[in-house]
């Protein structure tokens, strides 16, 4: 069955689903949350970019799953100073693409740090590569993307099951922006 929504809305719809799955897995301490957040942010950013770029271009080598490249184009097309504060969040999240498959983890080991509310970074003396995400900051980033994209988040979250909306609202600094008041 063909999609009935414009590309930007299809991307946002998928982004919200990945975001919900990522947030639930982060609360559960599951490492896959990094990859799920990566996909969520990729979908959210491509939603905005789909206004000026074709689906073929968005799936090309220029963009692909390259979160930093996608982010830089998004910031250029939606120039808001509020987005600049999320460069480190995007950089941290982009690294999770490296461990999407277990090859590097098996070869080099891994340290995964899932933080909430910007815990101070403490340098590790361990030799394994470190992957970090702060899902409080990612929540704020999602709110900023919806804000600059001028899309109504309620269009995408109103149809979610109540338990999913409740999980999205839990300790979420942008819950009032993303969810209906009863969530």
TORTI-293559 format. One line per field, with one value per residue (C-alpha): x, y, z; residue in one letter; residue number from 1. Coordinates in pm, 1 decimal, always signed. Layout:
px <- [X | ...]
py <- [Y | ...]
pz <- [Z | ...]
res <- [A | ...]
n <- [NUM | ...]
END
This chain:
px <- [+0.0 | +151.1 | +226.8 | -39.1 | +171.8 | +425.1 | +789.5 | +860.4 | +567.0 | +664.3 | +1017.3 | +880.0 | +641.0 | +930.2 | +1146.5 | +888.4 | +870.6 | +1250.6 | +1258.9 | +1005.6 | +1194.8 | +1526.5 | +1399.7 | +1250.2 | +1572.5 | +1777.3 | +1563.3 | +1623.1 | +2000.9 | +2012.5 | +2307.0 | +2098.4 | +1947.2 | +2240.2 | +2160.0 | +1788.1 | +1851.6 | +2083.6 | +1801.5 | +1548.0 | +1762.9 | +1842.1 | +1468.1 | +1389.4 | +1665.2 | +1576.7 | +1215.8 | +1326.2 | +1570.3 | +1305.0 | +1154.1 | +1453.4 | +1608.8 | +1466.3 | +1427.3 | +1692.4 | +1937.7 | +1860.8 | +1947.4 | +2262.2 | +2621.1 | +2618.4 | +2371.8 | +2318.2 | +2343.5 | +2611.8 | +2455.3 | +2716.4 | +2687.5 | +2307.4 | +2325.6 | +2555.4 | +2324.1 | +2021.2 | +2186.6 | +2267.9 | +1908.2 | +1753.2 | +2001.5 | +1913.0 | +2169.1 | +1983.8 | +2095.8 | +2466.6 | +2453.7 | +2376.3 | +2691.0 | +2851.0 | +2527.6 | +2519.3 | +2888.7 | +2841.2 | +2541.3 | +2711.2 | +2972.3 | +2712.3 | +2698.5 | +3049.4 | +2915.5 | +2594.7 | +2751.6 | +2968.9 | +3293.2 | +3463.3 | +3329.9 | +3473.5 | +3806.1 | +3852.2 | +3600.0 | +3364.1 | +3257.6 | +2897.0 | +2777.8 | +2407.2 | +2356.1 | +2062.4 | +2087.2 | +2438.9 | +2647.8 | +3001.4 | +3236.4 | +3505.3 | +3797.4 | +3837.3 | +4172.2 | +4040.0 | +4171.6 | +3836.2 | +3666.6 | +3398.7 | +3048.8 | +2830.7 | +2484.2 | +2282.6 | +1916.9 | +1810.2 | +2010.4 | +1867.1 | +1515.8 | +1604.5 | +1745.9 | +1426.1 | +1227.1 | +1457.7 | +1425.3 | +1046.5 | +1064.4 | +1279.8 | +1097.6 | +763.6 | +588.1 | +332.0 | +462.2 | +109.0 | +24.5 | +280.4 | +234.8 | -140.2 | -201.8 | +55.6 | -70.5 | -108.5 | +175.0 | +411.2 | +311.2 | +364.5 | +713.1 | +794.4 | +676.0 | +883.5 | +1147.8 | +1138.4 | +1226.7 | +1024.5 | +724.7 | +485.9 | +596.1 | +582.2 | +279.4 | -85.7 | -156.9 | -310.5 | +14.6]
py <- [+0.0 | +336.7 | +591.7 | +855.5 | +1116.0 | +1355.3 | +1243.8 | +1480.5 | +1337.4 | +976.5 | +1048.2 | +1209.0 | +919.9 | +672.3 | +901.9 | +905.6 | +525.2 | +491.5 | +759.8 | +573.8 | +245.5 | +418.9 | +593.5 | +271.7 | +82.9 | +364.5 | +347.1 | -27.9 | +11.8 | -165.6 | -70.6 | -82.5 | +248.2 | +424.8 | +274.2 | +336.7 | +700.9 | +728.5 | +609.3 | +836.1 | +1145.9 | +1047.9 | +1026.6 | +1355.9 | +1541.0 | +1388.7 | +1496.7 | +1858.1 | +1798.6 | +1624.7 | +1966.5 | +2056.9 | +1717.6 | +1418.9 | +1079.3 | +950.8 | +1217.2 | +1152.3 | +785.1 | +861.1 | +832.8 | +1205.6 | +1145.0 | +772.9 | +704.3 | +972.0 | +1153.1 | +1429.7 | +1506.2 | +1507.3 | +1729.9 | +1981.8 | +2015.0 | +2041.0 | +2321.6 | +2504.1 | +2477.1 | +2555.6 | +2810.3 | +2855.8 | +2925.8 | +2687.8 | +2394.1 | +2465.7 | +2349.2 | +1995.1 | +1936.4 | +1721.2 | +1523.6 | +1446.6 | +1356.0 | +1117.3 | +957.7 | +925.6 | +698.7 | +432.6 | +357.0 | +208.8 | -58.2 | -136.5 | -473.9 | -659.0 | -661.1 | -367.3 | -465.4 | -814.8 | -677.8 | -378.1 | -413.8 | -133.1 | +101.5 | +218.6 | +505.6 | +583.1 | +901.6 | +1109.5 | +1481.7 | +1547.3 | +1357.2 | +1499.3 | +1326.8 | +1144.6 | +1031.8 | +658.5 | +488.8 | +175.2 | +100.8 | +13.1 | +272.5 | +468.4 | +537.3 | +779.0 | +920.3 | +1145.8 | +1088.2 | +1404.6 | +1600.4 | +1388.8 | +1470.6 | +1841.1 | +1793.3 | +1623.0 | +1917.9 | +2161.9 | +1973.2 | +1978.0 | +2348.0 | +2451.3 | +2216.1 | +2381.8 | +2045.4 | +1977.3 | +1691.2 | +1612.2 | +1499.6 | +1221.1 | +1136.4 | +1162.5 | +818.1 | +641.7 | +401.7 | +555.6 | +348.3 | +465.5 | +829.1 | +781.1 | +641.1 | +931.5 | +1176.6 | +1021.2 | +1275.2 | +1427.3 | +1799.1 | +1856.7 | +1635.4 | +1932.5 | +2017.8 | +1663.1 | +1508.7 | +1590.3 | +1735.5 | +1413.8 | +1215.9]
pz <- [+0.0 | -100.2 | +170.3 | +216.1 | +396.2 | +240.6 | +281.8 | +571.9 | +766.2 | +687.7 | +812.3 | +1130.3 | +1189.4 | +1168.5 | +1379.2 | +1659.1 | +1653.7 | +1670.6 | +1941.1 | +2155.2 | +2114.5 | +2187.4 | +2498.9 | +2635.9 | +2573.1 | +2733.1 | +3049.0 | +3043.1 | +3008.1 | +2672.0 | +2450.1 | +2135.0 | +2246.1 | +2078.8 | +1740.6 | +1785.1 | +1880.0 | +1577.7 | +1350.4 | +1521.6 | +1474.9 | +1116.3 | +1042.2 | +1220.6 | +1034.7 | +698.3 | +755.2 | +743.4 | +460.7 | +249.1 | +179.8 | -40.5 | -122.1 | -307.0 | -143.4 | -383.2 | -268.4 | +99.6 | +51.2 | -151.5 | -29.6 | +49.4 | +332.0 | +388.8 | +762.7 | +812.7 | +1105.8 | +1125.9 | +751.9 | +775.9 | +1085.6 | +916.5 | +614.9 | +845.9 | +1045.2 | +720.8 | +598.9 | +938.9 | +1076.2 | +1441.2 | +1710.3 | +1942.6 | +1726.9 | +1777.7 | +2138.5 | +2021.2 | +1813.4 | +2085.6 | +2131.6 | +1758.5 | +1760.2 | +2053.3 | +1888.4 | +1548.7 | +1703.1 | +1773.4 | +1400.3 | +1445.1 | +1678.5 | +1493.0 | +1418.1 | +1672.2 | +1466.6 | +1643.3 | +1984.4 | +1945.3 | +1826.7 | +2059.1 | +2341.0 | +2434.2 | +2712.1 | +2692.7 | +2910.6 | +2907.5 | +3106.1 | +3212.2 | +3284.7 | +3163.9 | +3413.1 | +3419.2 | +3179.3 | +3368.6 | +3152.4 | +3155.1 | +3194.7 | +3027.4 | +2677.5 | +2517.7 | +2295.4 | +2479.2 | +2346.8 | +2537.6 | +2516.4 | +2739.1 | +2669.3 | +2850.7 | +2592.1 | +2312.4 | +2438.7 | +2423.4 | +2073.2 | +1954.8 | +2088.3 | +1907.8 | +1578.3 | +1600.3 | +1683.7 | +1388.6 | +1150.3 | +1230.4 | +1245.7 | +1516.2 | +1734.5 | +1851.6 | +1497.0 | +1544.6 | +1913.4 | +1968.4 | +1818.3 | +2034.9 | +2297.9 | +2645.8 | +2793.6 | +2517.0 | +2574.4 | +2950.0 | +2888.3 | +2655.0 | +2921.0 | +3200.9 | +3306.5 | +2957.7 | +2958.8 | +2638.7 | +2719.5 | +2722.8 | +2368.9 | +2229.9 | +2399.0 | +2462.1 | +2809.4 | +2943.8 | +2892.3]
res <- [X | X | X | X | X | X | X | X | X | X | X | X | X | X | X | X | X | X | X | X | X | X | X | X | X | X | X | X | X | X | X | X | X | X | X | X | X | X | X | X | X | X | X | X | X | X | X | X | X | X | X | X | X | X | X | X | X | X | X | X | X | X | X | X | X | X | X | X | X | X | X | X | X | X | X | X | X | X | X | X | X | X | X | X | X | X | X | X | X | X | X | X | X | X | X | X | X | X | X | X | X | X | X | X | X | X | X | X | X | X | X | X | X | X | X | X | X | X | X | X | X | X | X | X | X | X | X | X | X | X | X | X | X | X | X | X | X | X | X | X | X | X | X | X | X | X | X | X | X | X | X | X | X | X | X | X | X | X | X | X | X | X | X | X | X | X | X | X | X | X | X | X | X | X | X | X | X | X | X | X | X | X | X]
n <- [1 | 2 | 3 | 4 | 5 | 6 | 7 | 8 | 9 | 10 | 11 | 12 | 13 | 14 | 15 | 16 | 17 | 18 | 19 | 20 | 21 | 22 | 23 | 24 | 25 | 26 | 27 | 28 | 29 | 30 | 31 | 32 | 33 | 34 | 35 | 36 | 37 | 38 | 39 | 40 | 41 | 42 | 43 | 44 | 45 | 46 | 47 | 48 | 49 | 50 | 51 | 52 | 53 | 54 | 55 | 56 | 57 | 58 | 59 | 60 | 61 | 62 | 63 | 64 | 65 | 66 | 67 | 68 | 69 | 70 | 71 | 72 | 73 | 74 | 75 | 76 | 77 | 78 | 79 | 80 | 81 | 82 | 83 | 84 | 85 | 86 | 87 | 88 | 89 | 90 | 91 | 92 | 93 | 94 | 95 | 96 | 97 | 98 | 99 | 100 | 101 | 102 | 103 | 104 | 105 | 106 | 107 | 108 | 109 | 110 | 111 | 112 | 113 | 114 | 115 | 116 | 117 | 118 | 119 | 120 | 121 | 122 | 123 | 124 | 125 | 126 | 127 | 128 | 129 | 130 | 131 | 132 | 133 | 134 | 135 | 136 | 137 | 138 | 139 | 140 | 141 | 142 | 143 | 144 | 145 | 146 | 147 | 148 | 149 | 150 | 151 | 152 | 153 | 154 | 155 | 156 | 157 | 158 | 159 | 160 | 161 | 162 | 163 | 164 | 165 | 166 | 167 | 168 | 169 | 170 | 171 | 172 | 173 | 174 | 175 | 176 | 177 | 178 | 179 | 180 | 181 | 182 | 183]
END
